[in-house]
């Protein structure tokens, strides 16, 4: 029996164009999800943080991540940098009064699904969806 050969030639220009558009499309949509999630975490943390002066609450902010692919929620306090950490985790003289991590944990279960939807929307936007 002779060796069988099977050759396929594909026109890949359309695929190359779609792939070049995919990353910006997905990044734009997932970045929106990340910002909305970070803002939700911030709002929840603002409602939970212990207040005496309001300085810690004023220091709860949303900032872009260094890599540009998401957002972070940070807590700081002007003049006393350790106060948010002391509140969150406690000290040997004070029990914890968590506000930030518990707020993030509330958002955690829904985040993967939201990111998956945004990713699929990005794939669909460039014409590569099912």
N, C-alpha and C positions, 0 to 999 in steps of 0.2 A: 504494500500500500504506500502510495506516495505521501510525502509530508504535506499537510494542508497548511496554507498560509491565508491569513485573514488580515486585511488592511483597511483601516478606517481613516478618512481624512475629514477633519472638521474645520469649519470656518469659526474661528475663535475671536474675531474682532469684536463682536457684540458682547461676548462674555467679558473680554478685557475691559471694555468701556463700563459695563455694569459693575465689575469688581472695583474699578477706580473710583466709582461713586459710592460704593457701599460703606466704606469706613466713615467718610464725612456724614453720610445720612444717619447711620446708626449712632455715631458719636453725638450728633446734635439732639437726637431724640432721647438717648439715655441720659444726657446731661440735664435735660429738662426734668426727667424723673428724679435724678439725684438732687437737684435744687429743691424741688417740691418736697422731697423726703427730708432734706436737711432743715427746711423751714418748718415742717411739722414737728420735727424733733426739738427745734429751738422753742417753738410755742409751748410744747408740752413741758420742757425744762423750765421755762419762765413761770409756768403755773405751779411748779413743784419746788423751786429753789427757796430755801429759808431766807427770809428778808429781815434785816434790821435797818440797813441804810439804803438798800437798793443798788449798791455798787456792784455786787456780784451779778445780779440780774442784768444790769446795764452792760456787763462784760460778756454776756452770752451772745455770740455772733456766728454768722455763717460766712465762711470764706472758701474761695476756690482751692481745690487741692493743688499741690505743687506740680503734679503731672498734667493737670488740666482736664482730667477725665471724671471729675466729680467735685463734691463739696464736703467740707468738714464743719462740724459744729464745735466751737471752742468756747471755753469758759475761763475768764480771767477776772482779776479784780485789781483795779488801779491802786498802787501803793502797798498791797498785801497779796502778792502773787499766789501764795499757798492756800488762801481761803477756799477757793472752789474745790481743791483737792481734799482739804480737811473736811469740808461739808460732805463731799461724795463718799469718802472712805472712813471718816472719823479719825480720832486720835486716841491716845491712851486716856485723855481727859474728857473726850466727847464722843458720843456714839454717832455712827454715820447718819447722814440725812441725804440720802441719794436723790439726785435730781436729773443728772445728765444721762448716765448709763441706762437707768430704768426707762427714760424717755426713748432712747435708741432701741431698747429691747421691744418696746411697743410697736415700733415701725418695722422691725426686722422680719416678721413672718410674711408681710405682704410685699416686701421689696423685691425678692427674686421674681415673682410673677409680674410685677410692674416693669422690671428691666427686660424680661422675656418678651412682653408685649411690645415694648418700645423697639427692641431689636428686630422682632418680626415685622413691625411697621416699617423700619428702615430697609429691611430686605425687600418688602413689597414695593416700597417707593422707588427702588431702582429696577424694578421689573424682574426680580429673581425669586419672587414668592411662588408658592404652589398654586 
